[in-house]
Every structure is written in C-alpha cells, then in structure tokens.
Amino acid sequence: MSILDIIGPEMVGPSSSHTAGALRLARVARSLVGGTPERARVGLHGSFGKTYKGHGTDRAVAAGLLGFEPDDPRIVAALHLAGKEGLELHFEEANLGEKMHPNTLRIVAERSGEEAELLGSSVGGGFIEVSRIDGYPVLLHGEYHTLMVVADDIPGTVAAVTQLFAERSVNLAYMEVRRKRKGERALMILQFDQPLDATALAEIRAFPWLHSARPIPKLVQ
C-alpha cells in the first residue's frame, strides 16, 4: 500500500468518491466511444443519486466525459464547458439493485452513431470498479492500459490477437474472455503495462472477424 492509497488522489474536491471516482468512471465511458460523446444518460444509484448535485458528482461526470484529469481546475465549470462542446447530458436517480455499491453509475454514451453502456462504482479514495460494459460482466479498476476487443466467437481469434502482440514484444499483463452466448460474439479484455501504439491497434482492427477494439487508458497510478 502506498501513501496515495491512504490520502487519496490529488483532485478538485469535495470528495474523492463523489468526484475523482465518478470522473474516472466517466473517462472509461468516454474511451468506449472514442472521444467526447454527443449525448450521455447518467443513472446515479444510492448515495450518488441523493447527493450528486451538492457533492459535484454531475460536474465530475461531465469532466470525465470531456477527458479531464481529477486535478483539473476546469472541473468546477465542467457542466458549462460540456454544453459549449456540444455534449448533451441527462442525469437521473436510478435504483440499480440492493447488491450494488451505493456510489454506482450507469452511463450510456453516444458518439457518431455508436453507443456504449458502462456500469461502475466509486469504491473510495478515487478508486473505481467497472462491473459491466455493454452487457458483458467485467472487472476493471483502471490500473492498466486496457483494450476491449469484441469479436466473433470462433476458433483462432484469441491466438491471432496474442500472436500479434508477441511479434511486437508487447507484454500482456492480464487477459480474460467473456461471452453472452456460445457462437455469437465474445469480449476479450486485454491489459498491458504500456499503451498500445497506433500501428498495433490498426492491425488488430483489420481482422475480418473483429467488431470493435476500444483502448482504455490507465487511470490509476
């Protein structure tokens, strides 16, 4: 455990859970659509839903969708800046179930005809836990550079992706494969110590059985 785990991140307040954590969840949603969304619907569960205006969670979400860092002084004006950037935001209190962490967000972001849905929680000290992306169960905390690959559920896809990384000496720290139903589409979650370069990402996207490859930057040091 480091001192940052104890005192939390450098950030614009008032609360690491309600601002830094919420901002980081929104940054994941931004990454899933490849940039600042045109529209985002945000469901706020539990404590988030009760206090999001007073604790600045709405500003934090707007800031994350705009790509700001937790210590960016522009966070206080993020709702205004979102409007200037053409980002349409809708916030509503949501009941996501008794088992969900009280600081949980559901974000549905839209950009250029693409839509992504994220379910994640701010678990304290600015740390996050993403539990669902586009209906797939996941477990992401933002401590690695991550690539989310959706591909046909057919033999050879995992081998092709990992072989490409091996040929480029890219170290794979963690990998998991999820699917909703056999023979349809599968989600590969690949995590790395370093970010992928544009050439490797373009080569992955060229596979004929691939539907999407979405990089998510490392968010937690």
PyRosetta script that sets phi, psi and omega in degrees:
from pyrosetta import init, pose_from_sequence

init()
pose = pose_from_sequence("MSILDIIGPEMVGPSSSHTAGALRLARVARSLVGGTPERARVGLHGSFGKTYKGHGTDRAVAAGLLGFEPDDPRIVAALHLAGKEGLELHFEEANLGEKMHPNTLRIVAERSGEEAELLGSSVGGGFIEVSRIDGYPVLLHGEYHTLMVVADDIPGTVAAVTQLFAERSVNLAYMEVRRKRKGERALMILQFDQPLDATALAEIRAFPWLHSARPIPKLVQ")
pose.set_psi(1, 133.5)
pose.set_omega(1, 179.1)
pose.set_phi(2, -98.4)
pose.set_psi(2, 169.3)
pose.set_omega(2, 178.3)
pose.set_phi(3, -62.2)
pose.set_psi(3, -29.8)
pose.set_omega(3, 178.5)
pose.set_phi(4, -67.6)
pose.set_psi(4, -28.7)
pose.set_omega(4, 176.2)
pose.set_phi(5, -65.9)
pose.set_psi(5, -26.8)
pose.set_omega(5, -177.1)
pose.set_phi(6, -87.6)
pose.set_psi(6, -48.0)
pose.set_omega(6, -174.4)
pose.set_phi(7, -93.0)
pose.set_psi(7, -11.7)
pose.set_omega(7, 177.8)
pose.set_phi(8, 87.4)
pose.set_psi(8, 177.3)
pose.set_omega(8, -174.2)
pose.set_phi(9, -79.6)
pose.set_psi(9, 158.8)
pose.set_omega(9, 168.2)
pose.set_phi(10, -70.9)
pose.set_psi(10, 127.1)
pose.set_omega(10, -168.7)
pose.set_phi(11, -161.2)
pose.set_psi(11, 165.0)
pose.set_omega(11, 167.5)
pose.set_phi(12, -89.4)
pose.set_psi(12, 123.9)
pose.set_omega(12, -170.1)
pose.set_phi(13, -71.6)
pose.set_psi(13, -166.1)
pose.set_omega(13, 14.3)
pose.set_phi(14, -93.9)
pose.set_psi(14, -13.8)
pose.set_omega(14, -170.9)
pose.set_phi(15, -136.9)
pose.set_psi(15, 134.4)
pose.set_omega(15, 179.1)
pose.set_phi(16, -64.6)
pose.set_psi(16, -36.8)
pose.set_omega(16, 179.3)
pose.set_phi(17, -69.7)
pose.set_psi(17, -43.3)
pose.set_omega(17, -173.3)
pose.set_phi(18, -86.6)
pose.set_psi(18, -14.8)
pose.set_omega(18, 178.7)
pose.set_phi(19, -118.5)
pose.set_psi(19, -65.2)
pose.set_omega(19, -176.1)
pose.set_phi(20, -60.9)
pose.set_psi(20, -45.6)
pose.set_omega(20, 179.7)
pose.set_phi(21, -65.2)
pose.set_psi(21, -44.7)
pose.set_omega(21, 179.2)
pose.set_phi(22, -63.2)
pose.set_psi(22, -40.3)
pose.set_omega(22, 178.4)
pose.set_phi(23, -61.3)
pose.set_psi(23, -43.7)
pose.set_omega(23, -178.7)
pose.set_phi(24, -66.3)
pose.set_psi(24, -37.6)
pose.set_omega(24, 175.4)
pose.set_phi(25, -61.5)
pose.set_psi(25, -42.2)
pose.set_omega(25, 179.2)
pose.set_phi(26, -66.7)
pose.set_psi(26, -32.8)
pose.set_omega(26, 177.0)
pose.set_phi(27, -65.9)
pose.set_psi(27, -34.1)
pose.set_omega(27, 174.6)
pose.set_phi(28, -63.9)
pose.set_psi(28, -45.2)
pose.set_omega(28, 178.3)
pose.set_phi(29, -59.9)
pose.set_psi(29, -41.0)
pose.set_omega(29, 177.0)
pose.set_phi(30, -59.2)
pose.set_psi(30, -44.3)
pose.set_omega(30, -179.3)
pose.set_phi(31, -62.9)
pose.set_psi(31, -35.4)
pose.set_omega(31, -177.2)
pose.set_phi(32, -65.3)
pose.set_psi(32, -26.1)
pose.set_omega(32, 177.7)
pose.set_phi(33, -105.7)
pose.set_psi(33, 5.4)
pose.set_omega(33, 172.1)
pose.set_phi(34, 80.5)
pose.set_psi(34, 19.9)
pose.set_omega(34, 178.9)
pose.set_phi(35, 150.5)
pose.set_psi(35, -168.8)
pose.set_omega(35, -179.2)
pose.set_phi(36, -63.0)
pose.set_psi(36, 124.4)
pose.set_omega(36, -180.0)
pose.set_phi(37, -68.2)
pose.set_psi(37, 162.5)
pose.set_omega(37, 170.7)
pose.set_phi(38, -85.8)
pose.set_psi(38, -32.6)
pose.set_omega(38, 179.0)
pose.set_phi(39, -142.9)
pose.set_psi(39, 149.8)
pose.set_omega(39, 174.2)
pose.set_phi(40, -148.8)
pose.set_psi(40, 131.6)
pose.set_omega(40, 173.9)
pose.set_phi(41, -106.7)
pose.set_psi(41, 126.8)
pose.set_omega(41, -172.5)
pose.set_phi(42, -121.7)
pose.set_psi(42, 116.5)
pose.set_omega(42, 173.9)
pose.set_phi(43, -98.1)
pose.set_psi(43, 127.0)
pose.set_omega(43, -175.3)
pose.set_phi(44, -112.3)
pose.set_psi(44, 120.2)
pose.set_omega(44, -174.5)
pose.set_phi(45, -100.2)
pose.set_psi(45, 147.6)
pose.set_omega(45, 170.9)
pose.set_phi(46, 61.0)
pose.set_psi(46, -129.4)
pose.set_omega(46, -179.2)
pose.set_phi(47, -59.7)
pose.set_psi(47, -37.7)
pose.set_omega(47, 176.8)
pose.set_phi(48, -56.4)
pose.set_psi(48, -45.1)
pose.set_omega(48, -177.2)
pose.set_phi(49, -66.7)
pose.set_psi(49, -32.8)
pose.set_omega(49, -177.0)
pose.set_phi(50, -80.1)
pose.set_psi(50, -29.8)
pose.set_omega(50, -168.2)
pose.set_phi(51, -126.2)
pose.set_psi(51, 11.5)
pose.set_omega(51, -168.5)
pose.set_phi(52, -63.0)
pose.set_psi(52, -31.5)
pose.set_omega(52, 179.2)
pose.set_phi(53, -74.9)
pose.set_psi(53, -46.2)
pose.set_omega(53, -178.6)
pose.set_phi(54, -67.0)
pose.set_psi(54, -32.9)
pose.set_omega(54, -178.3)
pose.set_phi(55, -95.0)
pose.set_psi(55, 0.4)
pose.set_omega(55, 175.4)
pose.set_phi(56, 78.1)
pose.set_psi(56, 18.6)
pose.set_omega(56, 179.6)
pose.set_phi(57, -65.3)
pose.set_psi(57, -34.8)
pose.set_omega(57, 178.1)
pose.set_phi(58, -63.6)
pose.set_psi(58, -41.4)
pose.set_omega(58, 177.0)
pose.set_phi(59, -65.4)
pose.set_psi(59, -39.2)
pose.set_omega(59, -179.8)
pose.set_phi(60, -64.2)
pose.set_psi(60, -42.0)
pose.set_omega(60, 178.4)
pose.set_phi(61, -63.8)
pose.set_psi(61, -45.1)
pose.set_omega(61, 177.8)
pose.set_phi(62, -58.8)
pose.set_psi(62, -43.0)
pose.set_omega(62, -179.9)
pose.set_phi(63, -63.1)
pose.set_psi(63, -42.9)
pose.set_omega(63, 178.7)
pose.set_phi(64, -63.8)
pose.set_psi(64, -40.0)
pose.set_omega(64, 178.3)
pose.set_phi(65, -67.4)
pose.set_psi(65, -25.0)
pose.set_omega(65, 175.5)
pose.set_phi(66, -84.4)
pose.set_psi(66, -8.4)
pose.set_omega(66, 177.8)
pose.set_phi(67, 91.5)
pose.set_psi(67, 16.1)
pose.set_omega(67, -179.1)
pose.set_phi(68, -75.4)
pose.set_psi(68, 156.0)
pose.set_omega(68, 171.5)
pose.set_phi(69, -86.2)
pose.set_psi(69, 161.1)
pose.set_omega(69, -177.9)
pose.set_phi(70, -61.8)
pose.set_psi(70, -21.7)
pose.set_omega(70, -179.3)
pose.set_phi(71, -100.8)
pose.set_psi(71, 13.5)
pose.set_omega(71, -177.9)
pose.set_phi(72, -75.0)
pose.set_psi(72, 122.8)
pose.set_omega(72, -178.5)
pose.set_phi(73, -64.5)
pose.set_psi(73, -15.2)
pose.set_omega(73, 179.4)
pose.set_phi(74, -73.5)
pose.set_psi(74, -7.9)
pose.set_omega(74, -179.4)
pose.set_phi(75, -55.5)
pose.set_psi(75, -38.4)
pose.set_omega(75, -176.7)
pose.set_phi(76, -62.5)
pose.set_psi(76, -23.7)
pose.set_omega(76, -179.9)
pose.set_phi(77, -110.5)
pose.set_psi(77, 17.4)
pose.set_omega(77, -170.8)
pose.set_phi(78, -63.4)
pose.set_psi(78, -35.9)
pose.set_omega(78, 179.9)
pose.set_phi(79, -64.2)
pose.set_psi(79, -41.9)
pose.set_omega(79, 177.2)
pose.set_phi(80, -65.6)
pose.set_psi(80, -43.6)
pose.set_omega(80, -179.1)
pose.set_phi(81, -66.3)
pose.set_psi(81, -33.9)
pose.set_omega(81, 177.2)
pose.set_phi(82, -61.1)
pose.set_psi(82, -42.8)
pose.set_omega(82, 177.6)
pose.set_phi(83, -61.8)
pose.set_psi(83, -40.2)
pose.set_omega(83, 179.4)
pose.set_phi(84, -66.2)
pose.set_psi(84, -30.0)
pose.set_omega(84, 179.6)
pose.set_phi(85, -85.2)
pose.set_psi(85, -0.9)
pose.set_omega(85, 179.8)
pose.set_phi(86, 82.3)
pose.set_psi(86, 18.2)
pose.set_omega(86, 178.8)
pose.set_phi(87, -90.9)
pose.set_psi(87, 114.2)
pose.set_omega(87, 179.3)
pose.set_phi(88, -91.7)
pose.set_psi(88, 121.8)
pose.set_omega(88, -175.1)
pose.set_phi(89, -116.4)
pose.set_psi(89, 139.6)
pose.set_omega(89, 174.0)
pose.set_phi(90, -132.8)
pose.set_psi(90, 120.7)
pose.set_omega(90, 179.6)
pose.set_phi(91, -109.3)
pose.set_psi(91, 140.5)
pose.set_omega(91, 176.0)
pose.set_phi(92, -152.4)
pose.set_psi(92, 147.7)
pose.set_omega(92, 174.9)
pose.set_phi(93, -70.5)
pose.set_psi(93, 138.3)
pose.set_omega(93, -176.0)
pose.set_phi(94, -136.5)
pose.set_psi(94, 139.6)
pose.set_omega(94, 173.7)
pose.set_phi(95, -98.4)
pose.set_psi(95, 105.3)
pose.set_omega(95, -175.8)
pose.set_phi(96, -99.0)
pose.set_psi(96, 10.5)
pose.set_omega(96, 176.3)
pose.set_phi(97, 108.9)
pose.set_psi(97, 151.9)
pose.set_omega(97, -175.4)
pose.set_phi(98, -65.4)
pose.set_psi(98, -25.6)
pose.set_omega(98, -176.4)
pose.set_phi(99, -81.7)
pose.set_psi(99, -10.0)
pose.set_omega(99, -177.2)
pose.set_phi(100, -78.9)
pose.set_psi(100, 147.2)
pose.set_omega(100, 174.5)
pose.set_phi(101, -58.0)
pose.set_psi(101, 143.3)
pose.set_omega(101, -177.2)
pose.set_phi(102, -64.8)
pose.set_psi(102, -18.2)
pose.set_omega(102, 176.8)
pose.set_phi(103, -108.6)
pose.set_psi(103, 71.2)
pose.set_omega(103, -176.0)
pose.set_phi(104, -120.7)
pose.set_psi(104, 141.4)
pose.set_omega(104, 177.3)
pose.set_phi(105, -119.4)
pose.set_psi(105, 145.1)
pose.set_omega(105, 164.1)
pose.set_phi(106, -117.8)
pose.set_psi(106, 119.3)
pose.set_omega(106, -178.1)
pose.set_phi(107, -117.7)
pose.set_psi(107, 126.0)
pose.set_omega(107, 172.2)
pose.set_phi(108, -113.4)
pose.set_psi(108, 112.5)
pose.set_omega(108, -175.4)
pose.set_phi(109, -112.1)
pose.set_psi(109, 143.3)
pose.set_omega(109, -179.6)
pose.set_phi(110, -128.6)
pose.set_psi(110, 136.7)
pose.set_omega(110, 177.8)
pose.set_phi(111, -155.8)
pose.set_psi(111, 126.2)
pose.set_omega(111, 175.6)
pose.set_phi(112, 52.0)
pose.set_psi(112, 41.8)
pose.set_omega(112, 177.9)
pose.set_phi(113, 82.3)
pose.set_psi(113, -4.3)
pose.set_omega(113, 178.3)
pose.set_phi(114, -100.2)
pose.set_psi(114, 147.0)
pose.set_omega(114, 179.5)
pose.set_phi(115, -131.2)
pose.set_psi(115, 140.9)
pose.set_omega(115, 176.5)
pose.set_phi(116, -136.3)
pose.set_psi(116, 141.9)
pose.set_omega(116, 178.6)
pose.set_phi(117, -120.4)
pose.set_psi(117, 133.2)
pose.set_omega(117, -178.6)
pose.set_phi(118, -128.3)
pose.set_psi(118, 139.3)
pose.set_omega(118, 171.3)
pose.set_phi(119, -123.3)
pose.set_psi(119, 122.9)
pose.set_omega(119, -177.0)
pose.set_phi(120, -156.7)
pose.set_psi(120, 161.7)
pose.set_omega(120, -176.1)
pose.set_phi(121, -124.9)
pose.set_psi(121, 146.7)
pose.set_omega(121, 170.9)
pose.set_phi(122, -95.6)
pose.set_psi(122, 111.9)
pose.set_omega(122, -166.3)
pose.set_phi(123, -101.5)
pose.set_psi(123, 9.2)
pose.set_omega(123, 176.1)
pose.set_phi(124, 115.4)
pose.set_psi(124, 142.9)
pose.set_omega(124, 177.3)
pose.set_phi(125, 67.4)
pose.set_psi(125, 18.6)
pose.set_omega(125, -177.2)
pose.set_phi(126, 85.4)
pose.set_psi(126, -1.1)
pose.set_omega(126, -179.8)
pose.set_phi(127, -83.2)
pose.set_psi(127, 153.0)
pose.set_omega(127, -176.1)
pose.set_phi(128, -129.3)
pose.set_psi(128, 161.9)
pose.set_omega(128, 173.0)
pose.set_phi(129, -141.2)
pose.set_psi(129, 109.2)
pose.set_omega(129, 176.2)
pose.set_phi(130, -88.5)
pose.set_psi(130, 123.2)
pose.set_omega(130, -173.5)
pose.set_phi(131, -109.5)
pose.set_psi(131, -15.0)
pose.set_omega(131, -179.8)
pose.set_phi(132, -155.0)
pose.set_psi(132, 136.5)
pose.set_omega(132, 174.5)
pose.set_phi(133, -133.0)
pose.set_psi(133, 121.0)
pose.set_omega(133, 178.7)
pose.set_phi(134, 51.1)
pose.set_psi(134, 38.3)
pose.set_omega(134, 177.4)
pose.set_phi(135, 86.1)
pose.set_psi(135, -8.5)
pose.set_omega(135, 177.6)
pose.set_phi(136, -89.4)
pose.set_psi(136, 132.7)
pose.set_omega(136, 173.2)
pose.set_phi(137, -70.8)
pose.set_psi(137, 131.8)
pose.set_omega(137, 179.8)
pose.set_phi(138, -138.7)
pose.set_psi(138, 174.7)
pose.set_omega(138, 172.8)
pose.set_phi(139, -146.9)
pose.set_psi(139, 97.0)
pose.set_omega(139, -177.1)
pose.set_phi(140, -123.7)
pose.set_psi(140, 140.2)
pose.set_omega(140, 179.6)
pose.set_phi(141, -122.0)
pose.set_psi(141, -2.5)
pose.set_omega(141, 176.6)
pose.set_phi(142, 82.1)
pose.set_psi(142, 14.1)
pose.set_omega(142, -177.4)
pose.set_phi(143, -91.7)
pose.set_psi(143, -3.3)
pose.set_omega(143, 176.8)
pose.set_phi(144, -129.7)
pose.set_psi(144, 159.3)
pose.set_omega(144, 164.9)
pose.set_phi(145, -72.1)
pose.set_psi(145, 129.4)
pose.set_omega(145, -169.6)
pose.set_phi(146, -126.0)
pose.set_psi(146, 145.0)
pose.set_omega(146, 173.4)
pose.set_phi(147, -124.3)
pose.set_psi(147, 125.0)
pose.set_omega(147, 177.6)
pose.set_phi(148, -102.2)
pose.set_psi(148, 114.0)
pose.set_omega(148, -176.8)
pose.set_phi(149, -114.3)
pose.set_psi(149, 124.1)
pose.set_omega(149, 173.3)
pose.set_phi(150, -107.4)
pose.set_psi(150, 123.6)
pose.set_omega(150, -174.9)
pose.set_phi(151, -139.6)
pose.set_psi(151, 164.7)
pose.set_omega(151, 172.8)
pose.set_phi(152, -61.2)
pose.set_psi(152, 143.1)
pose.set_omega(152, 179.5)
pose.set_phi(153, -84.3)
pose.set_psi(153, 76.8)
pose.set_omega(153, -178.3)
pose.set_phi(154, -133.8)
pose.set_psi(154, 159.0)
pose.set_omega(154, 179.9)
pose.set_phi(155, -62.6)
pose.set_psi(155, 143.3)
pose.set_omega(155, 172.1)
pose.set_phi(156, 98.7)
pose.set_psi(156, -12.8)
pose.set_omega(156, -176.0)
pose.set_phi(157, -69.2)
pose.set_psi(157, -44.5)
pose.set_omega(157, -179.8)
pose.set_phi(158, -63.7)
pose.set_psi(158, -43.0)
pose.set_omega(158, 179.9)
pose.set_phi(159, -61.9)
pose.set_psi(159, -40.3)
pose.set_omega(159, -178.8)
pose.set_phi(160, -65.1)
pose.set_psi(160, -42.4)
pose.set_omega(160, -179.3)
pose.set_phi(161, -67.5)
pose.set_psi(161, -47.1)
pose.set_omega(161, -178.2)
pose.set_phi(162, -68.0)
pose.set_psi(162, -33.2)
pose.set_omega(162, 176.8)
pose.set_phi(163, -64.3)
pose.set_psi(163, -39.3)
pose.set_omega(163, 178.3)
pose.set_phi(164, -60.5)
pose.set_psi(164, -43.2)
pose.set_omega(164, 179.0)
pose.set_phi(165, -66.6)
pose.set_psi(165, -39.9)
pose.set_omega(165, 179.9)
pose.set_phi(166, -61.7)
pose.set_psi(166, -40.0)
pose.set_omega(166, -179.5)
pose.set_phi(167, -65.8)
pose.set_psi(167, -23.0)
pose.set_omega(167, -179.1)
pose.set_phi(168, -105.5)
pose.set_psi(168, 11.0)
pose.set_omega(168, 178.1)
pose.set_phi(169, 56.0)
pose.set_psi(169, 37.7)
pose.set_omega(169, 175.7)
pose.set_phi(170, -91.8)
pose.set_psi(170, 121.8)
pose.set_omega(170, -176.9)
pose.set_phi(171, -81.8)
pose.set_psi(171, 121.6)
pose.set_omega(171, 179.3)
pose.set_phi(172, -92.1)
pose.set_psi(172, 114.1)
pose.set_omega(172, -177.2)
pose.set_phi(173, -81.4)
pose.set_psi(173, -32.7)
pose.set_omega(173, -175.4)
pose.set_phi(174, -159.0)
pose.set_psi(174, 144.7)
pose.set_omega(174, 176.2)
pose.set_phi(175, -146.7)
pose.set_psi(175, 141.7)
pose.set_omega(175, 177.4)
pose.set_phi(176, -145.6)
pose.set_psi(176, 145.9)
pose.set_omega(176, 177.5)
pose.set_phi(177, -120.8)
pose.set_psi(177, 130.6)
pose.set_omega(177, 178.4)
pose.set_phi(178, -125.7)
pose.set_psi(178, 150.3)
pose.set_omega(178, 173.1)
pose.set_phi(179, -147.5)
pose.set_psi(179, 154.4)
pose.set_omega(179, 178.1)
pose.set_phi(180, -86.2)
pose.set_psi(180, -44.8)
pose.set_omega(180, 179.1)
pose.set_phi(181, -144.1)
pose.set_psi(181, 146.7)
pose.set_omega(181, -179.2)
pose.set_phi(182, -60.1)
pose.set_psi(182, 134.8)
pose.set_omega(182, 173.8)
pose.set_phi(183, 82.1)
pose.set_psi(183, 4.2)
pose.set_omega(183, 179.4)
pose.set_phi(184, -104.5)
pose.set_psi(184, -105.9)
pose.set_omega(184, 177.6)
pose.set_phi(185, -121.1)
pose.set_psi(185, 150.0)
pose.set_omega(185, 178.8)
pose.set_phi(186, -125.5)
pose.set_psi(186, 150.2)
pose.set_omega(186, 177.4)
pose.set_phi(187, -107.6)
pose.set_psi(187, 123.0)
pose.set_omega(187, 171.6)
pose.set_phi(188, -99.9)
pose.set_psi(188, 129.1)
pose.set_omega(188, 175.1)
pose.set_phi(189, -109.2)
pose.set_psi(189, 113.4)
pose.set_omega(189, -177.3)
pose.set_phi(190, -119.1)
pose.set_psi(190, 130.6)
pose.set_omega(190, -177.1)
pose.set_phi(191, -125.2)
pose.set_psi(191, 140.0)
pose.set_omega(191, -171.2)
pose.set_phi(192, -132.2)
pose.set_psi(192, 157.7)
pose.set_omega(192, 174.9)
pose.set_phi(193, -76.5)
pose.set_psi(193, -26.7)
pose.set_omega(193, -178.6)
pose.set_phi(194, -126.2)
pose.set_psi(194, 156.3)
pose.set_omega(194, 178.9)
pose.set_phi(195, -69.1)
pose.set_psi(195, 151.2)
pose.set_omega(195, 176.2)
pose.set_phi(196, -75.2)
pose.set_psi(196, 143.1)
pose.set_omega(196, 175.3)
pose.set_phi(197, -83.0)
pose.set_psi(197, 163.9)
pose.set_omega(197, -174.2)
pose.set_phi(198, -62.8)
pose.set_psi(198, -33.1)
pose.set_omega(198, -178.7)
pose.set_phi(199, -66.3)
pose.set_psi(199, -46.1)
pose.set_omega(199, 179.2)
pose.set_phi(200, -62.6)
pose.set_psi(200, -40.9)
pose.set_omega(200, 179.9)
pose.set_phi(201, -64.4)
pose.set_psi(201, -40.7)
pose.set_omega(201, 179.0)
pose.set_phi(202, -64.6)
pose.set_psi(202, -38.3)
pose.set_omega(202, -180.0)
pose.set_phi(203, -68.0)
pose.set_psi(203, -37.7)
pose.set_omega(203, 176.5)
pose.set_phi(204, -63.7)
pose.set_psi(204, -43.4)
pose.set_omega(204, -178.1)
pose.set_phi(205, -67.5)
pose.set_psi(205, -14.0)
pose.set_omega(205, -179.9)
pose.set_phi(206, -83.8)
pose.set_psi(206, -11.2)
pose.set_omega(206, 178.6)
pose.set_phi(207, -61.1)
pose.set_psi(207, 133.9)
pose.set_omega(207, -174.0)
pose.set_phi(208, -68.7)
pose.set_psi(208, -21.7)
pose.set_omega(208, -177.9)
pose.set_phi(209, -95.2)
pose.set_psi(209, 5.1)
pose.set_omega(209, -176.7)
pose.set_phi(210, -92.5)
pose.set_psi(210, 138.1)
pose.set_omega(210, 178.6)
pose.set_phi(211, -102.2)
pose.set_psi(211, -35.1)
pose.set_omega(211, 177.2)
pose.set_phi(212, -160.9)
pose.set_psi(212, 151.9)
pose.set_omega(212, 174.0)
pose.set_phi(213, -140.3)
pose.set_psi(213, 107.9)
pose.set_omega(213, -171.0)
pose.set_phi(214, -119.2)
pose.set_psi(214, 113.5)
pose.set_omega(214, 178.2)
pose.set_phi(215, -79.1)
pose.set_psi(215, 142.2)
pose.set_omega(215, 174.9)
pose.set_phi(216, -122.8)
pose.set_psi(216, 122.1)
pose.set_omega(216, -176.5)
pose.set_phi(217, -70.4)
pose.set_psi(217, 158.8)
pose.set_omega(217, 172.4)
pose.set_phi(218, -65.0)
pose.set_psi(218, 130.3)
pose.set_omega(218, -174.7)
pose.set_phi(219, -111.7)
pose.set_psi(219, -22.5)
pose.set_omega(219, -175.3)
pose.set_phi(220, -120.7)
pose.set_psi(220, 129.2)
pose.set_omega(220, 179.4)
pose.set_phi(221, -80.1)
pose.dump_pdb("model.pdb")
